[in-house]
Amino acid sequence: MSVDLKQKIYVAGHRGMVGSAIVRTLKEKGYQNIVTRTHAELDLTNQAATQTFFAKEKLDQVYLAAAKVGGIYANNTFPAEFIYQNLMMESNVIHQAFISGVKKLLFLGSSCIYPKLASQPMAENALLTGLLESTNEPYAVAKIAGIKLCESYNRQYGISHGIDYRSVMPTNLYGPGDNYHPENSHVIPALIRRFHEAKESKAPQVTIWGTGTPRREFLYVDDMAAASVFVMELDKTVYDQETQPMCSHINVGYGQDITIAQLAHAVGIAVGYEGKIALDPSKPDGSPRKWMDSSRLNRLGWQAQCHLEKGLALAYADFQKTQSKSN
Ligand SMILES: NC(=O)c1ccc[n+]([C@@H]2O[C@H](COP(=O)([O-])OP(=O)(O)OC[C@H]3O[C@@H](n4cnc5c(N)ncnc54)[C@H](OP(=O)(O)O)[C@@H]3O)[C@@H](O)[C@H]2O)c1
């Protein structure tokens, strides 16, 4: 299928880790007409401002990578902000996209939409089959609403208005543009910072919380961006064959998970830390395993490309860049 590289594409959240990777990927593929707005220029929780933007820009496609995102602490402390802002952004963007005639939209969700006790690997049809993890339930409910918004607009207006709104659910992501905040970051950027600081201070040992046995899956963010563009470009008949109108989202994973101890070891190597890695089993572990079933996406013809070792080296280079900028 040929793609029209002149289509006018809005990437919402283009300064975020995923949105910036989507912009990079679209530019590399030759898309020439990419529209962006910073949060300060356009607050997507503001219905009137979002309406004015969509009415004026007359867009062909939208990637919805803007979201209020955070770790366990932020989700637990600000649950109202997480559910309200995400619901508003999704509702405003998806509805105004529809009203202004946008034919194709890609909504980005997260693996937290799946039940806490979902069987592993988590397949798309595990959605709404059980209770969610309580710490980020408000955020997950908003993300589920985003999938259902896309599906409902497709079901009601797909044929009459020729719209095709899709959703992708990434596993844990890492890479350039990540948040390396000492207290509020995900596991890979947190480990990169800790190993880097231990290397700098010549600390003999880095201690990792928990038993090191929980298994997690990690995907390099440029792979996520490539998967997003791949899903957006998929021919509708091919997409429809693999999905159902009320189970239309697609998981995006690396395909393999690793233990936290293996991950810590790999980060240590990427950073060049030569000390010892110790475990503190008195600290909590979290779920024993979180692994996405990406077979739907694999059957459609996409596979992750960036191996963990290479991805961690690139992520560490990005971290060093952010450090030299802040010094
Ligand atoms: N990172 C991961 O590991 C991961 C894993 C799975 C899924 N995802 C999903 O991927 C998507 C993007 O995540 P990310 O990691 O790229 O997040 P991020 O780095 O925090 O980026 C989010 C972007 O959204 C913008 N934004 C937030 N509120 C906005 C508003 N009211 N109006 C306009 N823009 C707003 C932010 O701008 P400001 O910074 O200026 O507020 C930022 O540029 C999210 O849906 C997330 O659930 C991420």
The ligand as a Tripos MOL2 file, in Angstrom:
@<TRIPOS>MOLECULE
LIG
   48    52     1     0     0
SMALL
NO_CHARGES

@<TRIPOS>ATOM
      1 N1          6.9480    5.9520   29.1280 N.am      1 LIG1
      2 C1          6.5190    4.7090   29.1940 C.2       1 LIG1
      3 O1          7.1910    3.7910   29.6820 O.2       1 LIG1
      4 C2          5.1660    4.3680   28.6240 C.ar      1 LIG1
      5 C3          4.7760    3.0480   28.6990 C.ar      1 LIG1
      6 C4          3.5340    2.7100   28.2160 C.ar      1 LIG1
      7 C5          2.7190    3.6830   27.6730 C.ar      1 LIG1
      8 N2          3.1220    4.9580   27.5860 N.ar      1 LIG1
      9 C6          2.1640    5.9220   27.0180 C.3       1 LIG1
     10 O2          2.7200    6.7400   26.0210 O.3       1 LIG1
     11 C7          2.1190    8.0390   26.0470 C.3       1 LIG1
     12 C8          3.1940    9.1020   26.1350 C.3       1 LIG1
     13 O3          4.0040    8.8330   27.2720 O.3       1 LIG1
     14 P1          5.4370    9.5310   27.4900 P.3       1 LIG1
     15 O4          6.2450    8.5960   28.2840 O.co2     1 LIG1
     16 O5          5.9250   10.0680   26.1970 O.co2     1 LIG1
     17 O6          4.9950   10.7400   28.4500 O.3       1 LIG1
     18 P2          5.7270   12.1550   28.6530 P.3       1 LIG1
     19 O7          7.1590   12.0560   28.3140 O.co2     1 LIG1
     20 O8          5.3130   12.6280   30.0030 O.co2     1 LIG1
     21 O9          5.0090   13.0620   27.5490 O.3       1 LIG1
     22 C9          3.6600   13.4300   27.6300 C.3       1 LIG1
     23 C10         3.4770   14.6840   26.8140 C.3       1 LIG1
     24 O10         2.0960   15.1050   26.9230 O.3       1 LIG1
     25 C11         2.0940   16.5060   27.1120 C.3       1 LIG1
     26 N3          0.8880   16.9230   27.8560 N.ar      1 LIG1
     27 C12         0.5110   16.5470   29.1030 C.ar      1 LIG1
     28 N4         -0.6150   17.1790   29.4570 N.ar      1 LIG1
     29 C13        -0.9750   17.9570   28.3840 C.ar      1 LIG1
     30 C14        -2.0450   18.8410   28.1440 C.ar      1 LIG1
     31 N5         -3.0100   19.0580   29.0780 N.pl3     1 LIG1
     32 N6         -2.0950   19.4830   26.9600 N.ar      1 LIG1
     33 C15        -1.1370   19.3000   26.0240 C.ar      1 LIG1
     34 N7         -0.0900   18.4570   26.1930 N.ar      1 LIG1
     35 C16        -0.0180   17.8040   27.3720 C.ar      1 LIG1
     36 C17         3.3230   16.7810   27.9380 C.3       1 LIG1
     37 O11         3.6950   18.1300   27.8640 O.3       1 LIG1
     38 P3          4.3170   18.8340   29.2010 P.3       1 LIG1
     39 O12         5.4840   17.9660   29.5980 O.co2     1 LIG1
     40 O13         4.6900   20.1780   28.7190 O.co2     1 LIG1
     41 O14         3.2160   18.8060   30.2150 O.co2     1 LIG1
     42 C18         4.3280   15.8510   27.2750 C.3       1 LIG1
     43 O15         4.9290   16.4580   26.1640 O.3       1 LIG1
     44 C19         1.1760    8.0340   27.2620 C.3       1 LIG1
     45 O16        -0.1350    7.8040   26.8350 O.3       1 LIG1
     46 C20         1.6430    6.8660   28.0990 C.3       1 LIG1
     47 O17         0.5950    6.2410   28.7880 O.3       1 LIG1
     48 C21         4.3340    5.3420   28.0600 C.ar      1 LIG1
@<TRIPOS>BOND
     1     1     2 1
     2     2     3 2
     3     2     4 1
     4     4     5 ar
     5     4    48 ar
     6     5     6 ar
     7     6     7 ar
     8     7     8 ar
     9     8     9 1
    10     8    48 ar
    11     9    10 1
    12     9    46 1
    13    10    11 1
    14    11    12 1
    15    11    44 1
    16    12    13 1
    17    13    14 1
    18    14    15 2
    19    14    16 1
    20    14    17 1
    21    17    18 1
    22    18    19 2
    23    18    20 1
    24    18    21 1
    25    21    22 1
    26    22    23 1
    27    23    24 1
    28    23    42 1
    29    24    25 1
    30    25    26 1
    31    25    36 1
    32    26    27 ar
    33    26    35 ar
    34    27    28 ar
    35    28    29 ar
    36    29    30 ar
    37    29    35 ar
    38    30    31 1
    39    30    32 ar
    40    32    33 ar
    41    33    34 ar
    42    34    35 ar
    43    36    37 1
    44    36    42 1
    45    37    38 1
    46    38    39 2
    47    38    40 1
    48    38    41 1
    49    42    43 1
    50    44    45 1
    51    44    46 1
    52    46    47 1
@<TRIPOS>SUBSTRUCTURE
     1 LIG1         1 GROUP 0 **** ****
